[in-house]
Amino acid sequence: MLAKIEEQQSLSDDQLYAFGEAHLGWKVERVDGGIFMTPTRSSGGVFGSALTALLYAWGREHGFVCFDSSTGFTMPNGDVLIPDAALILRETWESAGKAVQDSFAPLSLDVVVEVVSATDRVAYLVRKCERYRDDGHKFALLLDPIRKRVRSWGMAPPNFPSSEEILAEIPH
């Protein structure tokens, strides 16, 4: 379920951060000036944690930094989106500098993963993954553990686990 919380045309990064701090546990994104919240149920949290652990281990071995589902990234139009997991080459991350690392980093993601939960609208997540592709991120992966379906956009890094391997390794 996607809920539009508030609409404000000039919501700054600091205001978005403050809103998130005031509503701990909410996963909030800035899209077209509004604040959107996407709740996660407990079973989704188990899947998300396992996904992050898997990507962290793979990324560490292959030179990537892993981000969890609470990390916001700035898109080219200024929106801030929160993927369920993401990877950025360590070299890109380290060369970005502290100011960028301490912001909603406007960096190109090498891998971005969205996971369909029981309350999500699949069409919204498909549009979100297409947006990642259109905004220049290298590889977007949409995992639907309930229906055991997978969609992808772009090119995965070499030796990246297949979506089937990911679904098989993660409890759902």
C-alpha positions, 0 to 999 in steps of 0.5 A: 500500500502506498499512502500519500501523506503530505504535499508540499512543492518545495520540500527540502532534504532537511524537511524530508529528513525531519519528517522521517525523524518525527515518524520513526519506522516510516519509510518515506519518499519525496515524489513530485513534492509530496511525501509518500509512505510505504509500510512493510509488514513483518514478513517483508522485513524478514525477506528484506533483511535477508536480501540486504545480508545477501547483497552485503556479502556479495558486494563486499566480495566484489567491490560494492557498498550495500545500502538497506531499505532505509536509505534515500537517494536523490533522483535527477529531478530532486525526488528522493526514492528509497529502494529496498536494497542497493549497491554502488561500486566502492570506488564511486562511493569513496570518491563521492566525498563526505558531503554527498555521503551524508546527504540523500546521495545523488549517485548512480546506483549499480544495482537497485532492488525493489521487493513486492510485498503483500500490500504493494501495488505491483504496477507502482513498483514496475514504474519505479524500476522503469524510472530507475532505468530512465534516470540512468541507474545501471540495473534494477531488479523487481522481486516478487517472492509471493508469486515467485516472479522476477523482472529486471531492467538494464545489465547486472554486474558480472557474477551477480547472483541470478534472481532465481538464486536470490529467491531460493536463498532468502526465506519468504 
